[in-house]
Amino acid sequence: MQKYLQIFKISFAQEFAYRLNFIMWRVRNVLQIFLVFFLWTTIFADQSKEIFGYNRDKILTYVFGIMIMKALVLSARVIDVSGEISRGDLTNYLLRPVNYFKYWFTRDISSKALNLSLFFQTDVIQLAGFLLATSLAIFLFFVLLFIVSFVPFWAPELGWGAQFLLIIVATEFLSGGLFPLDILPSNIQGILYLTPFPYLIFFPLQVFLGKVTGLALVKGILISSAWTFALFYSMKRLWYKGLLVYRAEGR
């Protein structure tokens, strides 16, 4: 445990080592939020307008929630794993007495620690559900990103392409990172809810806003948990298969 605490401290300090990168990454996040913010304020220029059950206040609350969820869930250092595998740097970790997954999860948590914000939910049950859903979302994205980062084991040149598809297409569109998914037709929503993506951003935000309660909350937590365990098992299997073909190119 002590060594992972040291990894956390070192990783946290490294966030400030490259100050320009640190600033530009957060400027990028802010600009993305502004883009979505101005899009929806334009659509809801008439404050009395209501679309798909959302008025101007609710949609702006959702946009603010996106900022929080992206900071907590999608700020992942695991994005560097793909490059380590393709460059052969993974060998350095295989020779050390450290669990590779715990190492990167610790680094992820250190990055997220810089993005925490305070916000309140008065209903204790909803708050507990939100915290549980967010915790599952953090680990679920960690596992998903690790899985696509294994692509260089078999195709070193395709690592970034796989990450692009996951981060840009899946997490921005399918997770509710651009708009609330419940404005989509019900049949499309039904299909999306069977995938892991809505449970990254949309579902936790709906819990926080009090729009998912009771049995729907329990059902969502169970589906999110099932995806987390299933993908974690798949990640471990792919890890061992990847090590069998790992060539340590560049080393």
Secondary structure as a PSIPRED ss2 file (coil, helix, strand):
# PSIPRED VFORMAT (PSIPRED V4.0)

   1 M C   1.000  0.000  0.000
   2 Q H   0.000  1.000  0.000
   3 K H   0.000  1.000  0.000
   4 Y H   0.000  1.000  0.000
   5 L H   0.000  1.000  0.000
   6 Q H   0.000  1.000  0.000
   7 I H   0.000  1.000  0.000
   8 F H   0.000  1.000  0.000
   9 K H   0.000  1.000  0.000
  10 I H   0.000  1.000  0.000
  11 S H   0.000  1.000  0.000
  12 F H   0.000  1.000  0.000
  13 A H   0.000  1.000  0.000
  14 Q H   0.000  1.000  0.000
  15 E C   1.000  0.000  0.000
  16 F C   1.000  0.000  0.000
  17 A C   1.000  0.000  0.000
  18 Y C   1.000  0.000  0.000
  19 R H   0.000  1.000  0.000
  20 L H   0.000  1.000  0.000
  21 N H   0.000  1.000  0.000
  22 F H   0.000  1.000  0.000
  23 I H   0.000  1.000  0.000
  24 M H   0.000  1.000  0.000
  25 W H   0.000  1.000  0.000
  26 R H   0.000  1.000  0.000
  27 V H   0.000  1.000  0.000
  28 R H   0.000  1.000  0.000
  29 N H   0.000  1.000  0.000
  30 V H   0.000  1.000  0.000
  31 L H   0.000  1.000  0.000
  32 Q H   0.000  1.000  0.000
  33 I H   0.000  1.000  0.000
  34 F H   0.000  1.000  0.000
  35 L H   0.000  1.000  0.000
  36 V H   0.000  1.000  0.000
  37 F H   0.000  1.000  0.000
  38 F H   0.000  1.000  0.000
  39 L H   0.000  1.000  0.000
  40 W H   0.000  1.000  0.000
  41 T H   0.000  1.000  0.000
  42 T H   0.000  1.000  0.000
  43 I H   0.000  1.000  0.000
  44 F C   1.000  0.000  0.000
  45 A C   1.000  0.000  0.000
  46 D C   1.000  0.000  0.000
  47 Q C   1.000  0.000  0.000
  48 S C   1.000  0.000  0.000
  49 K C   1.000  0.000  0.000
  50 E C   1.000  0.000  0.000
  51 I E   0.000  0.000  1.000
  52 F C   1.000  0.000  0.000
  53 G C   1.000  0.000  0.000
  54 Y E   0.000  0.000  1.000
  55 N C   1.000  0.000  0.000
  56 R H   0.000  1.000  0.000
  57 D H   0.000  1.000  0.000
  58 K H   0.000  1.000  0.000
  59 I H   0.000  1.000  0.000
  60 L H   0.000  1.000  0.000
  61 T H   0.000  1.000  0.000
  62 Y H   0.000  1.000  0.000
  63 V H   0.000  1.000  0.000
  64 F H   0.000  1.000  0.000
  65 G H   0.000  1.000  0.000
  66 I H   0.000  1.000  0.000
  67 M H   0.000  1.000  0.000
  68 I H   0.000  1.000  0.000
  69 M H   0.000  1.000  0.000
  70 K H   0.000  1.000  0.000
  71 A H   0.000  1.000  0.000
  72 L H   0.000  1.000  0.000
  73 V H   0.000  1.000  0.000
  74 L H   0.000  1.000  0.000
  75 S C   1.000  0.000  0.000
  76 A C   1.000  0.000  0.000
  77 R H   0.000  1.000  0.000
  78 V H   0.000  1.000  0.000
  79 I H   0.000  1.000  0.000
  80 D H   0.000  1.000  0.000
  81 V H   0.000  1.000  0.000
  82 S H   0.000  1.000  0.000
  83 G H   0.000  1.000  0.000
  84 E H   0.000  1.000  0.000
  85 I H   0.000  1.000  0.000
  86 S H   0.000  1.000  0.000
  87 R H   0.000  1.000  0.000
  88 G C   1.000  0.000  0.000
  89 D C   1.000  0.000  0.000
  90 L H   0.000  1.000  0.000
  91 T H   0.000  1.000  0.000
  92 N H   0.000  1.000  0.000
  93 Y H   0.000  1.000  0.000
  94 L H   0.000  1.000  0.000
  95 L C   1.000  0.000  0.000
  96 R C   1.000  0.000  0.000
  97 P C   1.000  0.000  0.000
  98 V C   1.000  0.000  0.000
  99 N C   1.000  0.000  0.000
 100 Y H   0.000  1.000  0.000
 101 F H   0.000  1.000  0.000
 102 K H   0.000  1.000  0.000
 103 Y H   0.000  1.000  0.000
 104 W H   0.000  1.000  0.000
 105 F H   0.000  1.000  0.000
 106 T H   0.000  1.000  0.000
 107 R H   0.000  1.000  0.000
 108 D H   0.000  1.000  0.000
 109 I H   0.000  1.000  0.000
 110 S H   0.000  1.000  0.000
 111 S H   0.000  1.000  0.000
 112 K H   0.000  1.000  0.000
 113 A H   0.000  1.000  0.000
 114 L H   0.000  1.000  0.000
 115 N H   0.000  1.000  0.000
 116 L C   1.000  0.000  0.000
 117 S C   1.000  0.000  0.000
 118 L C   1.000  0.000  0.000
 119 F C   1.000  0.000  0.000
 120 F C   1.000  0.000  0.000
 121 Q C   1.000  0.000  0.000
 122 T C   1.000  0.000  0.000
 123 D C   1.000  0.000  0.000
 124 V H   0.000  1.000  0.000
 125 I H   0.000  1.000  0.000
 126 Q H   0.000  1.000  0.000
 127 L H   0.000  1.000  0.000
 128 A H   0.000  1.000  0.000
 129 G H   0.000  1.000  0.000
 130 F H   0.000  1.000  0.000
 131 L H   0.000  1.000  0.000
 132 L H   0.000  1.000  0.000
 133 A H   0.000  1.000  0.000
 134 T H   0.000  1.000  0.000
 135 S H   0.000  1.000  0.000
 136 L H   0.000  1.000  0.000
 137 A H   0.000  1.000  0.000
 138 I H   0.000  1.000  0.000
 139 F H   0.000  1.000  0.000
 140 L H   0.000  1.000  0.000
 141 F H   0.000  1.000  0.000
 142 F H   0.000  1.000  0.000
 143 V H   0.000  1.000  0.000
 144 L H   0.000  1.000  0.000
 145 L H   0.000  1.000  0.000
 146 F H   0.000  1.000  0.000
 147 I H   0.000  1.000  0.000
 148 V H   0.000  1.000  0.000
 149 S H   0.000  1.000  0.000
 150 F C   1.000  0.000  0.000
 151 V H   0.000  1.000  0.000
 152 P H   0.000  1.000  0.000
 153 F H   0.000  1.000  0.000
 154 W C   1.000  0.000  0.000
 155 A C   1.000  0.000  0.000
 156 P H   0.000  1.000  0.000
 157 E H   0.000  1.000  0.000
 158 L H   0.000  1.000  0.000
 159 G H   0.000  1.000  0.000
 160 W H   0.000  1.000  0.000
 161 G H   0.000  1.000  0.000
 162 A H   0.000  1.000  0.000
 163 Q H   0.000  1.000  0.000
 164 F H   0.000  1.000  0.000
 165 L H   0.000  1.000  0.000
 166 L H   0.000  1.000  0.000
 167 I H   0.000  1.000  0.000
 168 I H   0.000  1.000  0.000
 169 V H   0.000  1.000  0.000
 170 A H   0.000  1.000  0.000
 171 T H   0.000  1.000  0.000
 172 E H   0.000  1.000  0.000
 173 F H   0.000  1.000  0.000
 174 L H   0.000  1.000  0.000
 175 S C   1.000  0.000  0.000
 176 G C   1.000  0.000  0.000
 177 G C   1.000  0.000  0.000
 178 L C   1.000  0.000  0.000
 179 F C   1.000  0.000  0.000
 180 P C   1.000  0.000  0.000
 181 L H   0.000  1.000  0.000
 182 D H   0.000  1.000  0.000
 183 I H   0.000  1.000  0.000
 184 L C   1.000  0.000  0.000
 185 P C   1.000  0.000  0.000
 186 S H   0.000  1.000  0.000
 187 N H   0.000  1.000  0.000
 188 I H   0.000  1.000  0.000
 189 Q H   0.000  1.000  0.000
 190 G H   0.000  1.000  0.000
 191 I H   0.000  1.000  0.000
 192 L H   0.000  1.000  0.000
 193 Y C   1.000  0.000  0.000
 194 L C   1.000  0.000  0.000
 195 T C   1.000  0.000  0.000
 196 P C   1.000  0.000  0.000
 197 F H   0.000  1.000  0.000
 198 P H   0.000  1.000  0.000
 199 Y H   0.000  1.000  0.000
 200 L C   1.000  0.000  0.000
 201 I C   1.000  0.000  0.000
 202 F H   0.000  1.000  0.000
 203 F H   0.000  1.000  0.000
 204 P H   0.000  1.000  0.000
 205 L H   0.000  1.000  0.000
 206 Q H   0.000  1.000  0.000
 207 V H   0.000  1.000  0.000
 208 F H   0.000  1.000  0.000
 209 L C   1.000  0.000  0.000
 210 G C   1.000  0.000  0.000
 211 K C   1.000  0.000  0.000
 212 V C   1.000  0.000  0.000
 213 T C   1.000  0.000  0.000
 214 G H   0.000  1.000  0.000
 215 L H   0.000  1.000  0.000
 216 A H   0.000  1.000  0.000
 217 L H   0.000  1.000  0.000
 218 V H   0.000  1.000  0.000
 219 K H   0.000  1.000  0.000
 220 G H   0.000  1.000  0.000
 221 I H   0.000  1.000  0.000
 222 L H   0.000  1.000  0.000
 223 I H   0.000  1.000  0.000
 224 S H   0.000  1.000  0.000
 225 S H   0.000  1.000  0.000
 226 A H   0.000  1.000  0.000
 227 W H   0.000  1.000  0.000
 228 T H   0.000  1.000  0.000
 229 F H   0.000  1.000  0.000
 230 A H   0.000  1.000  0.000
 231 L H   0.000  1.000  0.000
 232 F H   0.000  1.000  0.000
 233 Y H   0.000  1.000  0.000
 234 S H   0.000  1.000  0.000
 235 M H   0.000  1.000  0.000
 236 K H   0.000  1.000  0.000
 237 R H   0.000  1.000  0.000
 238 L H   0.000  1.000  0.000
 239 W H   0.000  1.000  0.000
 240 Y H   0.000  1.000  0.000
 241 K H   0.000  1.000  0.000
 242 G H   0.000  1.000  0.000
 243 L H   0.000  1.000  0.000
 244 L H   0.000  1.000  0.000
 245 V H   0.000  1.000  0.000
 246 Y C   1.000  0.000  0.000
 247 R C   1.000  0.000  0.000
 248 A C   1.000  0.000  0.000
 249 E C   1.000  0.000  0.000
 250 G C   1.000  0.000  0.000
 251 R C   1.000  0.000  0.000
